[in-house]
Amino acid sequence: MEKKLIETNPFEFNENAYVIACVGNNGGTYEETIRMGYSKTAVILFEKIVNDRENEDILVYPLIYCARHSIELGLKIIALSIKTICNKKKIDTDYNQLKSHDLLLLDKTIRLYYRIDKRIVEIYDNIYPLLKDYEFDKQGDAFKYRNNSIGNPHMSSNNIGSISLDLYMQKYGIINKYIEKLIRLQDELIYEYSQGTFTKTLSRELIKEISLLLPNKDKWHEPEFNKIKSDIKVKYKIGSKELSDAINIILRHREFSINIGDEIRIGNIAENVLFNYMFFSKEYTTLRTNIDNKISQKELYQNGNKIAGKFINSISKEELIILYTFSEITDYYSEEFDSLLSENEKTYVNEWDYKKIAERLLQRYVMVLKGLQKCGQKTYFETLYPEGG
């Protein structure tokens, strides 16, 4: 048995193995999944200690090593995400310290650039004050080896004789919670900044806020407009040039321009086409509901096809794809409408495709309304939903 084991490589696929871990290209492994593995290991070890009421003097080393290493990985993930956002904003960064194991040095690097977005600051400010506990472990090896690189015992040379593991895990839980929260946020921020809607210090979110503070465009000639601009500059701590940059973005941005009473229309969908869509959508929904089961599934299918056919005959292919894109944009940023529309125009090209998306559209009336709102299409929206205008 032992001889057979010697000849077997555990780092190769073995169909007789009872437990197999998928890693590398086979496992979709990312820095975050590795971080989570170390974090979960620390939690499992602590639960083992608490439940068994023994072995704490042995398990303390792998426990804290795993917890600390998950923090190190988390800080590096956060730093690299900030670097990605800086790159999108064409801001030069110096991240030469990311190879370090020193948590305080990593923290210093993060805080050089983390004010690039206030949402990062709001979360990260809950993390860094707790990192001072690790000041003695600059190399990340205090719980990996008994002695440091020059032969001195890690614990005794730092006057550490006991460790309150319950307190340690409480503080680690706080750090881990905010690291996970910030990593999720930064993934969203990278996607947001990819839209290109930002200025030197204003994020897309802040530009949207400003669009809601501005009066309608037809009132910009009034004296009150200058006071509003001054108040905005004070509130967001920006100068006249950056406010002008933000206003220019708002003026050409479909979603934001509607907030200043300026609609940027997409396409030219006729009013009667929208009325037909509303009518056929309600008819299709009523049919599909079939509350009393008065008709068979076959009749449902046939009648549904008839309604979809009538709808297709009442709308041009261009209008059909535009409406369909409105139903999809709810899962995207409004800036992505044009690229999504272009993709749909290339994807749906024949009568079978048109029938397929027409049937989907008849079931997506609410999604179309949400898409119209997201893209600032007030005229279309009020035509389809007059009671909500």
C-alpha positions as CSV (number, residue, x, y, z in Angstrom):
1,M,0.0,0.0,0.0
2,E,2.7,2.5,1.0
3,K,4.7,1.6,-2.1
4,K,1.7,2.2,-4.3
5,L,1.2,5.6,-2.6
6,I,4.8,6.6,-3.2
7,E,4.3,6.1,-6.9
8,T,1.0,8.1,-7.0
9,N,1.2,11.8,-7.5
10,P,-1.6,13.6,-5.5
11,F,-1.2,16.7,-7.8
12,E,-2.5,14.8,-10.8
13,F,-6.1,13.7,-11.4
14,N,-6.9,10.3,-9.8
15,E,-10.3,8.9,-10.5
16,N,-10.1,6.7,-7.5
17,A,-9.6,9.6,-5.1
18,Y,-12.4,10.1,-2.5
19,V,-11.9,13.9,-2.2
20,I,-10.7,16.0,-5.2
21,A,-10.1,19.8,-5.0
22,C,-10.3,21.7,-8.3
23,V,-7.5,24.3,-8.6
24,G,-5.7,26.4,-11.2
25,N,-7.4,26.5,-14.6
26,N,-9.6,23.7,-13.5
27,G,-11.0,25.5,-10.5
28,G,-11.4,29.1,-11.5
29,T,-8.9,30.1,-8.8
30,Y,-8.6,33.8,-8.0
31,E,-6.8,35.7,-5.2
32,E,-10.2,36.2,-3.5
33,T,-10.9,32.5,-3.4
34,I,-7.5,31.8,-1.9
35,R,-8.1,34.6,0.6
36,M,-11.5,33.0,1.5
37,G,-9.8,29.7,2.0
38,Y,-7.4,31.0,4.6
39,S,-10.2,32.9,6.3
40,K,-12.4,29.9,6.5
41,T,-9.5,27.8,7.8
42,A,-9.0,30.2,10.7
43,V,-12.7,30.1,11.6
44,I,-12.7,26.3,11.4
45,L,-9.6,26.0,13.7
46,F,-11.1,28.4,16.2
47,E,-14.4,26.4,16.3
48,K,-12.3,23.3,16.8
49,I,-10.5,24.8,19.8
50,V,-13.8,26.1,21.3
51,N,-15.6,22.8,20.9
52,D,-12.8,20.5,22.0
53,R,-11.5,22.8,24.8
54,E,-8.0,21.6,24.0
55,N,-5.1,22.0,21.6
56,E,-5.3,25.8,21.6
57,D,-1.5,26.0,22.3
58,I,-0.9,24.0,19.2
59,L,-3.6,25.3,16.8
60,V,-3.0,29.0,17.7
61,Y,-0.1,29.1,15.2
62,P,-1.9,27.9,12.0
63,L,-5.1,29.8,13.1
64,I,-3.4,33.2,13.4
65,Y,-1.2,32.5,10.4
66,C,-4.2,31.8,8.2
67,A,-6.2,34.8,9.6
68,R,-3.3,37.2,9.1
69,H,-2.5,35.8,5.6
70,S,-6.1,36.3,4.6
71,I,-5.8,39.9,5.7
72,E,-2.6,40.4,3.7
73,L,-4.2,39.0,0.6
74,G,-7.3,41.1,1.2
75,L,-5.2,44.3,1.4
76,K,-3.3,43.4,-1.8
77,I,-6.6,42.8,-3.6
78,I,-7.9,46.1,-2.4
79,A,-4.7,47.9,-3.4
80,L,-4.8,46.4,-6.9
81,S,-8.4,47.3,-7.4
82,I,-7.7,50.9,-6.4
83,K,-4.8,50.8,-8.9
84,T,-7.2,49.6,-11.6
85,I,-9.5,52.6,-10.9
86,C,-6.6,55.0,-10.9
87,N,-5.5,53.6,-14.3
88,K,-9.0,54.2,-15.7
89,K,-8.7,57.8,-14.4
90,K,-5.2,58.1,-15.8
91,I,-3.7,58.7,-12.4
92,D,-0.1,57.5,-11.9
93,T,0.5,55.2,-8.9
94,D,3.5,53.7,-7.2
95,Y,2.7,50.2,-6.0
96,N,6.2,48.8,-5.5
97,Q,5.4,47.9,-1.9
98,L,2.8,45.3,-2.8
99,K,5.4,42.5,-2.6
100,S,5.8,43.3,1.1
101,H,4.3,41.2,3.8
102,D,4.1,44.1,6.2
103,L,0.4,44.9,6.8
104,L,1.1,48.4,8.0
105,L,3.2,49.2,4.9
106,L,0.4,47.8,2.7
107,D,-2.0,49.9,4.6
108,K,0.1,53.0,4.0
109,T,0.2,52.2,0.2
110,I,-3.6,51.9,0.1
111,R,-4.2,55.2,1.9
112,L,-2.0,57.0,-0.6
113,Y,-4.7,56.6,-3.2
114,Y,-7.9,55.4,-1.5
115,R,-9.5,58.8,-1.6
116,I,-10.1,58.4,-5.3
117,D,-13.6,57.5,-4.3
118,K,-15.3,58.3,-1.0
119,R,-17.1,55.0,-0.9
120,I,-13.8,53.2,-0.5
121,V,-12.8,55.6,2.3
122,E,-16.1,55.0,4.2
123,I,-15.4,51.2,4.3
124,Y,-11.6,51.1,4.6
125,D,-11.5,53.5,7.6
126,N,-13.1,50.7,9.6
127,I,-10.1,48.4,8.7
128,Y,-6.8,50.2,9.2
129,P,-7.1,51.1,12.9
130,L,-7.2,47.4,13.7
131,L,-4.0,46.6,11.7
132,K,-1.8,48.0,14.5
133,D,-2.0,44.7,16.3
134,Y,0.2,43.1,13.6
135,E,3.0,45.7,13.9
136,F,5.4,43.1,15.4
137,D,4.9,40.6,12.5
138,K,6.3,42.6,9.5
139,Q,7.4,39.5,7.6
140,G,4.2,37.5,8.1
141,D,6.2,34.6,9.6
142,A,5.7,35.1,13.4
143,F,3.1,32.3,13.4
144,K,4.9,30.3,10.7
145,Y,8.2,29.7,12.5
146,R,9.4,29.7,16.1
147,N,12.3,32.0,15.3
148,N,12.7,35.0,13.0
149,S,15.3,35.3,10.2
150,I,18.1,36.2,12.6
151,G,17.3,33.3,15.1
152,N,15.3,35.2,17.8
153,P,12.1,33.6,19.0
154,H,9.1,35.6,17.6
155,M,6.9,35.4,20.7
156,S,9.4,36.0,23.6
157,S,11.3,38.7,21.7
158,N,8.0,40.6,21.4
159,N,7.1,39.9,25.1
160,I,4.1,37.8,24.0
161,G,3.3,35.0,26.5
162,S,-0.4,34.5,25.9
163,I,-3.0,35.3,23.3
164,S,-6.7,35.9,24.0
165,L,-8.1,33.9,21.0
166,D,-11.7,34.9,21.6
167,L,-10.8,38.6,21.5
168,Y,-8.5,38.0,18.5
169,M,-11.2,36.4,16.5
170,Q,-13.7,39.1,17.4
171,K,-11.3,41.7,16.0
172,Y,-10.4,39.5,13.0
173,G,-14.1,39.1,12.3
174,I,-14.5,42.9,12.0
175,I,-11.5,43.2,9.7
176,N,-12.7,40.3,7.5
177,K,-16.2,41.7,7.3
178,Y,-15.1,45.0,5.9
179,I,-12.5,43.5,3.6
180,E,-15.1,41.3,2.0
181,K,-17.5,44.3,1.8
182,L,-14.8,46.5,0.2
183,I,-13.8,43.8,-2.3
184,R,-17.4,43.5,-3.5
185,L,-17.7,47.3,-3.7
186,Q,-14.5,47.7,-5.7
187,D,-15.6,45.1,-8.2
188,E,-18.7,47.2,-8.7
189,L,-16.6,50.4,-8.8
190,I,-14.3,49.1,-11.5
191,Y,-17.4,48.3,-13.6
192,E,-18.8,51.7,-12.9
193,Y,-15.6,53.6,-13.8
194,S,-15.4,51.5,-17.0
195,Q,-18.3,53.6,-18.3
196,G,-16.0,56.6,-18.4
197,T,-18.5,58.8,-16.5
198,F,-16.3,60.7,-14.1
199,T,-14.2,63.9,-13.6
200,K,-11.0,64.5,-11.7
201,T,-12.6,64.0,-8.3
202,L,-16.3,63.3,-9.1
203,S,-17.5,59.7,-9.5
204,R,-20.5,58.8,-11.7
205,E,-22.6,58.6,-8.5
206,L,-21.7,62.2,-7.5
207,I,-22.3,63.5,-11.0
208,K,-25.8,62.0,-10.9
209,E,-26.3,63.8,-7.5
210,I,-25.3,67.1,-9.1
211,S,-27.7,66.6,-12.0
212,L,-30.5,66.3,-9.4
213,L,-29.4,69.6,-7.8
214,L,-29.3,71.6,-11.0
215,P,-32.5,73.4,-12.2
216,N,-34.0,72.7,-15.6
217,K,-31.8,73.8,-18.5
218,D,-34.3,76.5,-19.5
219,K,-33.7,78.3,-16.2
220,W,-29.9,78.5,-16.5
221,H,-30.1,82.1,-17.6
222,E,-31.7,83.2,-14.3
223,P,-29.5,84.7,-11.6
224,E,-30.4,81.9,-9.2
225,F,-28.4,79.5,-11.3
226,N,-25.1,81.1,-10.3
227,K,-26.0,80.6,-6.6
228,I,-26.8,77.0,-7.2
229,K,-23.5,76.4,-8.9
230,S,-21.7,78.1,-6.0
231,D,-23.4,75.9,-3.5
232,I,-22.6,72.8,-5.5
233,K,-18.9,73.8,-5.7
234,V,-18.8,74.2,-1.9
235,K,-20.7,71.0,-1.2
236,Y,-18.5,68.8,-3.4
237,K,-15.2,70.8,-2.9
238,I,-14.6,71.4,-6.6
239,G,-13.7,74.4,-8.7
240,S,-15.5,76.0,-11.6
241,K,-13.6,73.9,-14.2
242,E,-14.6,70.6,-12.7
243,L,-18.2,71.7,-12.3
244,S,-18.2,72.7,-16.0
245,D,-16.8,69.3,-16.8
246,A,-19.5,67.6,-14.8
247,I,-22.2,69.7,-16.4
248,N,-20.9,68.9,-19.9
249,I,-21.2,65.2,-19.0
250,I,-24.7,65.7,-17.7
251,L,-25.7,67.5,-20.9
252,R,-24.7,64.6,-23.2
253,H,-25.8,61.8,-20.8
254,R,-29.2,60.4,-21.5
255,E,-29.9,59.2,-17.9
256,F,-28.7,62.5,-16.3
257,S,-29.8,65.0,-18.8
258,I,-33.5,64.2,-18.2
259,N,-32.9,65.5,-14.6
260,I,-32.4,69.0,-16.1
261,G,-35.4,68.7,-18.4
262,D,-33.4,67.8,-21.5
263,E,-34.4,64.5,-23.1
264,I,-32.0,62.8,-25.5
265,R,-34.3,60.5,-27.5
266,I,-33.2,57.1,-28.6
267,G,-34.5,56.1,-32.0
268,N,-37.8,57.3,-33.3
269,I,-40.5,54.9,-32.1
270,A,-43.9,56.0,-33.3
271,E,-46.6,56.7,-30.7
272,N,-49.0,54.2,-32.3
273,V,-46.3,51.5,-32.1
274,L,-46.0,52.1,-28.4
275,F,-49.8,51.9,-28.0
276,N,-49.9,48.6,-29.9
277,Y,-47.1,47.2,-27.7
278,M,-49.0,48.2,-24.6
279,F,-52.2,46.6,-25.9
280,F,-50.6,43.4,-27.1
281,S,-48.6,43.0,-24.0
282,K,-51.7,43.3,-21.8
283,E,-53.5,40.8,-24.0
284,Y,-50.6,38.4,-23.9
285,T,-50.2,38.7,-20.1
286,T,-54.0,38.0,-19.7
287,L,-53.8,35.0,-21.9
288,R,-50.7,33.6,-20.2
289,T,-52.2,34.1,-16.7
290,N,-55.1,31.7,-17.6
291,I,-56.4,31.9,-14.1
292,D,-59.3,29.6,-14.5
293,N,-57.5,27.1,-16.8
294,K,-60.3,27.5,-19.3
295,I,-58.0,26.7,-22.3
296,S,-55.5,23.9,-22.9
297,Q,-51.7,24.4,-23.1
298,K,-52.0,23.8,-26.9
299,E,-54.5,26.6,-27.2
300,L,-52.4,28.8,-25.0
301,Y,-49.4,28.3,-27.3
302,Q,-51.4,28.9,-30.5
303,N,-53.1,32.0,-29.2
304,G,-49.8,33.3,-27.9
305,N,-48.3,32.9,-31.3
306,K,-51.2,34.8,-32.9
307,I,-50.8,37.7,-30.5
308,A,-47.0,37.8,-31.1
309,G,-47.7,37.6,-34.9
310,K,-50.0,40.6,-34.7
311,F,-47.5,42.5,-32.6
312,I,-44.6,41.8,-35.1
313,N,-46.8,43.0,-38.0
314,S,-47.4,46.3,-36.1
315,I,-43.8,47.2,-35.5
316,S,-40.7,47.7,-37.6
317,K,-37.7,45.4,-37.0
318,E,-35.6,48.5,-35.9
319,E,-38.3,49.5,-33.3
320,L,-38.6,45.9,-32.1
321,I,-34.9,45.6,-31.4
322,I,-34.8,49.0,-29.7
323,L,-37.7,48.1,-27.4
324,Y,-36.1,44.8,-26.7
325,T,-32.8,46.5,-25.7
326,F,-34.7,48.7,-23.3
327,S,-35.9,45.5,-21.6
328,E,-32.3,44.3,-21.2
329,I,-30.6,47.5,-20.1
330,T,-32.0,47.2,-16.6
331,D,-29.0,44.9,-15.9
332,Y,-26.5,47.3,-17.3
333,Y,-25.5,51.0,-17.0
334,S,-27.4,53.3,-19.3
335,E,-24.1,54.1,-21.0
336,E,-24.0,50.6,-22.4
337,F,-27.3,51.0,-24.4
338,D,-25.7,51.7,-27.7
339,S,-23.3,48.8,-27.6
340,L,-26.0,46.5,-26.4
341,L,-28.3,47.7,-29.2
342,S,-25.5,47.1,-31.7
343,E,-25.0,43.6,-30.4
344,N,-28.7,42.8,-30.6
345,E,-28.8,44.1,-34.2
346,K,-26.1,41.6,-35.1
347,T,-27.7,38.8,-33.1
348,Y,-31.3,39.0,-34.2
349,V,-31.4,39.0,-38.0
350,N,-34.2,36.7,-39.3
351,E,-37.9,36.2,-38.9
352,W,-37.5,33.4,-36.3
353,D,-35.3,35.7,-34.2
354,Y,-37.9,38.5,-34.4
355,K,-40.7,36.1,-33.3
356,K,-38.6,35.0,-30.4
357,I,-37.8,38.5,-29.0
358,A,-41.3,39.6,-29.7
359,E,-42.7,36.9,-27.4
360,R,-40.1,37.9,-24.8
361,L,-41.0,41.6,-25.1
362,L,-44.7,40.9,-24.6
363,Q,-43.7,39.4,-21.2
364,R,-41.3,42.3,-20.3
365,Y,-43.6,45.3,-20.2
366,V,-42.4,46.3,-16.7
367,M,-38.8,45.8,-17.7
368,V,-39.2,48.0,-20.7
369,L,-40.6,50.7,-18.5
370,K,-37.7,50.4,-16.1
371,G,-35.3,50.5,-19.1
372,L,-37.0,53.7,-20.4
373,Q,-36.6,55.4,-17.0
374,K,-33.0,54.3,-16.7
375,C,-32.2,55.8,-20.1
376,G,-34.1,59.0,-19.5
377,Q,-36.8,58.3,-22.2
378,K,-39.6,60.3,-20.7
379,T,-41.7,60.6,-23.9
380,Y,-41.8,56.9,-24.5
381,F,-42.3,56.1,-20.8
382,E,-45.3,58.5,-20.5
383,T,-46.8,57.0,-23.6
384,L,-46.6,53.5,-22.3
385,Y,-47.4,54.4,-18.7
386,P,-49.5,57.7,-18.7
387,E,-50.6,57.2,-15.1
388,G,-46.9,57.3,-14.0
389,G,-45.8,60.3,-16.0
